[in-house]
Every structure is written in structure tokens, then in C-alpha cells.
Amino acid sequence: MNSVFDSKRIRKWLSGNTWPIPLSSAHISITGENPINEKSLYSFLKEYGKPAQPISQNTDLLIVGRKGFDEEGIKKLIWWRAGKTLKIYTQEMFLAHIFVKNPFQKKTVANAFGNGHPAIKYVISLGVEWPSLDVLRKRVAPGYSSWSSAKDRPTISPLKLMKYKVGNNGKSSTERQDILKKAYAESLEKYRDKLPDSYLEEWGKPKSSDRLEKIVNFLSSFYHKNLAKMNNGKGNAEAVKNYADDLKWLKKNYFDRSPRKFRFSWPEGLD
């Protein structure tokens, strides 16, 4: 037993304490371990009646360990929470809040907990003014939406370069979905002479959670834009249907088959 938290009996005894009110409505996620084993901390929170969830757009409280933390997951979470609040606790800080008092009440105390902590160092490197709970107002986490405005964003995408096209004059469903397979699985290196490096980085690595999320968000964005136009009598009904069909196909063939692999929430209303 490496930690007292590895003991189910001790965890059960500790979980008999009253949960602090400020934490009672939080959406909690965990990444990394040390001093406490990540699995043991998951078990403790479950026994406490507050089971932790995978990092997602709903996460507003993140507990980080000193080793094995998910850098990509943290980076994405900071991007998602831009302009909102996010409590990032070290494991030690979180336990202090439950059993003693809130360490964020005094900045000097929070800084003492975070001093030299590898995960907190990483968080600060992303531009978060930790221990402030406010995340950057602009989405500037490296590798994600670094464009200052829509007009600066490239006018073409990897999907367009792959000849993906919807609507009355578009590709058949088989052709579109073959292109989506390639977009998910293949390297985009061949497009570096046509697209900025920073934009290509947003698409992530082949067969990764980032890659599928980017494709899904890209299609979802155009689906909603075309739907809004259609509701105003200007849109293309066939294009809306094609985007919806392709999103359903992606969900069935990728997202639903490997739910643990993909670290994002499927867009609402596009099930």
C-alpha cells in the first residue's frame, strides 16, 4: 500500500466527512497521480458521492497529480473554459479544502502549494495566471484556436483540399465518407504549403481525439450555418441533410465505438 488512500476502509472512514458547500456542485475531473494513486482518488470521490468524470467542456474543477498528468487534456480544458472560471487543485490542495479549509482563500497559501508542482508549472506555461480562477478571455492555448478574429482564419481547410463537398452539386454519401475516413486517419503534412502550421496543429494527429473533434466541430459549424440560412429561406436543404448524415456516420463509426479514446462531448442536437 503506497498511500492511505489505497485502503478502502480508510477511504470509507474519510468519506464520512461533510462535503464543503463550494465543492458540492462542481463537475470534477482528475489527471495524474502522486502523492495519491489516481485510481484510489477516483474511488474516494465515488465513495464520497462525487464521482469524477473524464475531462470535458463541463469540467470546472480539475485535480492534478505530480506525475502522469494529461497535458493535451489540460490544454484543451483551458481552451474550453476561456472566459470562464476553472478551479485547478493539486491533490494536496483538494484534500486540504475538504478536511481543513479552502487554500484559495489566501493567494500566498495557494502559491505555496503550487510551488514546484509540475502540473501547475504546465498550467502557468499555457498562460493561466494561476492561482486565479479566471481563465484567459481569449482562446490562445497552443495548438487550438489562436486566430484573433474570423477574418484571419484560413479560407480553405484540409477537407476542402480533399474535395469534400455537400449540397445539390456535392459528392455522394459514399464519396464524402471516404474523404472523412482519410481526413481522420491520414497525415496532413502534404498541405503545409497551402495552410499555416498553426492552423494544421488545430487538427491534431492522425486517428487522435483532437483530429476527430476538429472534423466534428468543423462539420457541426457548417451544419448550423446552413440551417440558419435555410430557416431564413436562403439555405440549401440538401447541404444541411448531408452534414447531419455525415455527423451521424462519424458518431456511429468512430465516437460510439471508442468512447474512452475521445475526450470531447458530442455536439448537442446532433445525435
Steps between C-alpha positions, in 0.01 A plus 500: 500500500668822377246739652232492767256564215576153365312364802127471435432506876686829546335654194159403635582652838626823343198527272276531804596868524262771381566617145593872489216702349718676235594160357159337511386607153836471323563286194822329606770340286833345599825467312830360625610354830742547787479527789173305454441226245256630237280190526482533879396865472227404251377237748506750788289754310256230394463385861458866597205521261681731254638270227755663272437515125739504202624847407231670292351841426295466820803459728529800733720339766818316405719305743858448382768262618875545470557221247323361194260792452340541158658809344273495194192459720603795718573714195160426349322564828659843530392573144144388577479707820627822340314796646364285784631374831693180562624377837827312459602322820807297574400178674632644827296820461181308432536288811583810703177660379295197602657437840637838612416816304500647151865566399386748233386742772860623532706541186826447689375165629386390153836602356679298767301190398573560133867589534707249302197287409555367143133516398456853635815606314343362183173682564685830547697438178167502315434857609273438799574740785468226760387502782243738348184308415440709187618345176630712212228701330645415158540144383872491453597156632778372270378281217139615519314807382780756489333728245418846631191528277305303242640710215854379585403133474599316180223492241573140404527186712647150466149372423461747217840406362386136511201602282238446771180663375134488605177626348320458171827505306700316763648156535301185567480377860749221421748747351464746787546234764805358323649850518412524870675165561815640342467830686491310830771244427757668277781748557433858389867575435441528125290812561770699681569701184132601483404549866672672799677269743300639793173415324611147417597449865136558592414181309718283724668173413353228276244274675512717814222642715606849389468405132150358534389792717625749242317325217180476705513866606577605142199316358278604790585866442402484133190297583375774733594779258309335217207417727472865603507607134235240414276629778528842337407358161853521360667173594560172325286223649710233335817642656340498847395139451847399375677657800254334741540161328880522507505598867278204584734277300805629689328446833394145416829391342752674725371684808259233626743215435780640716340724766808490726732614223320824417527777759224729379124523522293437190320819381149531643215436258717304257454149639 
